[in-house]
Amino acid sequence: MTKKTFLMRGKERQEFLEYFSRLGGISSEESDGTMLFKGEGWMAEIGPQTVYMLKTITFPEVEVTIEADDKVFEGLLKDYRIKFLTAGG
């Protein structure tokens, strides 16, 4: 199993929830507000949305952890990066 955590800024939490749901993940909510999605050979944890401030500008901030079997991880990570990572980070 391989695991990677991302601190995502500039995207709303709902976008991550919809993405992992579309991948076929079965969701469950933890008592701390974290959403877990489990798919075939993978799992994703989406933390609560917080706010990141850069001077006077605010950005939504969400911690996303992806864990997957080694044979699934690279393809899942590549698709995730294409969907969510931007030129700024």
PLY file of the C-alpha trace (Angstrom):
ply
format ascii 1.0
element vertex 89
property float x
property float y
property float z
element edge 88
property int vertex1
property int vertex2
end_header
0.00 0.00 0.00
1.13 3.51 -0.82
-0.19 6.61 0.95
0.08 10.32 0.09
-1.46 13.38 1.75
-2.21 16.66 -0.02
-3.11 19.99 1.55
-5.32 21.41 -1.18
-6.04 25.13 -1.40
-8.43 26.90 -3.73
-10.89 24.04 -4.27
-14.11 23.52 -2.34
-14.46 20.31 -0.31
-17.56 19.38 -2.29
-15.43 19.01 -5.45
-13.34 16.29 -3.78
-16.43 14.51 -2.44
-18.00 14.45 -5.91
-14.76 13.29 -7.55
-14.25 10.26 -5.30
-17.93 9.41 -5.48
-17.75 9.41 -9.32
-14.80 7.03 -9.08
-17.17 4.57 -7.42
-16.06 5.08 -3.84
-18.46 4.10 -1.08
-18.61 6.94 1.43
-18.88 7.03 5.20
-18.51 9.93 7.62
-16.25 9.82 10.66
-17.16 11.51 13.95
-14.61 14.29 13.30
-16.27 15.22 9.99
-13.76 13.41 7.79
-15.33 11.62 4.83
-13.92 8.25 3.85
-14.31 6.81 0.36
-13.42 3.19 -0.31
-13.06 1.79 -3.79
-11.51 -1.30 -5.32
-7.92 -1.23 -4.09
-8.02 2.35 -2.84
-9.24 4.61 -0.04
-9.44 8.41 0.27
-9.93 10.59 3.35
-11.29 14.09 2.84
-10.95 16.31 5.88
-13.17 19.21 6.85
-12.84 22.44 4.90
-10.92 25.21 6.61
-9.81 28.67 5.46
-6.31 29.70 4.42
-5.59 33.44 4.40
-3.02 35.12 2.23
-2.99 38.74 3.33
-6.59 39.79 2.59
-7.47 36.90 0.28
-9.10 33.74 1.65
-8.91 30.30 0.08
-10.73 27.10 1.01
-8.30 24.48 2.34
-8.91 20.72 2.48
-6.59 17.88 3.49
-6.91 14.86 1.19
-5.18 11.54 1.86
-5.10 8.82 -0.79
-4.05 5.27 0.03
-4.02 2.52 -2.58
-2.54 -0.80 -3.59
0.75 -0.24 -5.39
-0.66 -1.39 -8.75
-3.63 1.04 -8.48
-1.86 3.99 -6.87
0.03 5.44 -9.85
-3.00 5.56 -12.15
-5.23 7.00 -9.42
-2.64 9.62 -8.48
-2.11 10.66 -12.11
-5.86 11.16 -12.64
-6.18 13.04 -9.34
-3.32 15.41 -10.21
-4.78 16.15 -13.64
-8.14 16.95 -12.05
-7.00 19.05 -9.08
-3.43 20.28 -9.21
-2.98 23.68 -10.79
-0.03 25.67 -12.03
0.13 27.37 -8.64
0.52 24.17 -6.65
0 1
1 2
2 3
3 4
4 5
5 6
6 7
7 8
8 9
9 10
10 11
11 12
12 13
13 14
14 15
15 16
16 17
17 18
18 19
19 20
20 21
21 22
22 23
23 24
24 25
25 26
26 27
27 28
28 29
29 30
30 31
31 32
32 33
33 34
34 35
35 36
36 37
37 38
38 39
39 40
40 41
41 42
42 43
43 44
44 45
45 46
46 47
47 48
48 49
49 50
50 51
51 52
52 53
53 54
54 55
55 56
56 57
57 58
58 59
59 60
60 61
61 62
62 63
63 64
64 65
65 66
66 67
67 68
68 69
69 70
70 71
71 72
72 73
73 74
74 75
75 76
76 77
77 78
78 79
79 80
80 81
81 82
82 83
83 84
84 85
85 86
86 87
87 88
